[in-house]
Amino acid sequence: MTIPEMVQIDDGTRVDHFYLSPQDDCYYFLEFVKGAGYGPTGNSFINNLKKAPSKRGTWEWSHKLAAIDSAAKAILRDVPRRWRERSTFVPIPPSKARGHVEYDDRMWQVLQRLGTDIDARELVIQRQSMNATHVSENRHSIEMLVQNYEIDESKAFPIPTHLVILDDMVTAGSHFRAISRVLEARFPGVPISGVFLARRVFPNENV
């Protein structure tokens, strides 16, 4: 699958993501239409990317691996050269903590495919497993997320000069805001950007 070019989230699209502010430097590739199943391109891509670890070894797993490869190619194609040379890429942790049977480090797998010249680090880890946002009726508050995130100090050096947070999809933007707070507390003054493989939209917004 060829993913379209990366687009910056601006005043026209930011209204869909409550916790993002005009000061946030954020970008996306695809749109995921809520409630539209696998139909739209963005939906098919995200649903394949999110296939559960329990699918490993089945015919479905190849679709997940293909989505991971497509994401890595799109990032290498579109992110600025200065980012590739000087920035530190950080995946947002999955909903399940390390050691959980459903732990899915798909965003870390994307970053690993960017090559050894990219500074990619799992700087932020999750203390305890939480329900995935897309299957939970109760959204996690930013404070809950902040309390559940911690810096992996073994990966904190050298000190980053620019942080690029990577996630599969932005809905309200709470996870981006929470991880930004954790990173800002540990690395004050270091600029932060966000890259999302897709942004959530509603059916009547999709044109």
C-alpha positions, 0 to 999 in steps of 0.5 A, a space after each residue: 500500500 502506498 500511503 499519501 503524503 504527510 500533512 500538517 494538522 492546521 486550524 481546519 483539522 485541529 478542531 477534531 482533536 480537542 487536546 491539540 493546541 495551535 502550538 502543537 507541531 503535528 502531522 498525519 498521513 491518513 484519515 480514519 472514518 469512525 464507524 466505517 469499518 474496513 471500507 476507507 483506505 485509512 480504516 483498512 490500514 489502521 485495522 490491519 496495523 492494529 491486528 492483535 498479537 493473537 493473530 500471529 501465525 495466521 494469514 491475517 498477520 501478513 497484513 499487519 506486517 505489510 502495514 508496518 512496512 508501509 508506515 516506515 516507508 512513508 515516514 522515511 519519505 516525508 519527514 524532514 531530512 533534519 529530523 532523520 539526522 538530528 531528532 529522537 523518535 519516540 513511540 507512544 506506548 501501547 495500551 498493554 504493558 510489557 509482559 502482557 499477552 496482548 502487548 503490541 509494540 507495533 509503533 516500535 516495530 515501525 521505528 525499527 524499520 527506519 534504519 540504524 541511522 535514525 535515533 529511535 528510543 522507547 523513552 516512555 514506558 507504561 507502568 500498568 496495562 490499560 484498556 485500549 482507547 478504541 474499545 473502551 467506553 471510558 476515556 482515560 484522562 490526561 492525568 491518569 495517563 501521565 501517572 501511568 507513564 515513566 521515563 526509561 532512564 537507561 535510554 535518556 542519554 544522550 539528551 535529545 535536541 528534538 523529540 518526535 512522538 509517533 502514534 498510529 492514530 490521533 483521536 482527541 489527542 490525550 495520549 499525545 498531550 500526556 506523553 508530551 508532559 512527561 517528556 517536557 518534565 524530563 527534557 525541559 526546553 526540548 521541542 516536540 513534534 507529533 506524527 500520526 499515521 492517521 487522524 480520526 474523523 467522523 463520516 460527515 467530515 470525510 470528503 
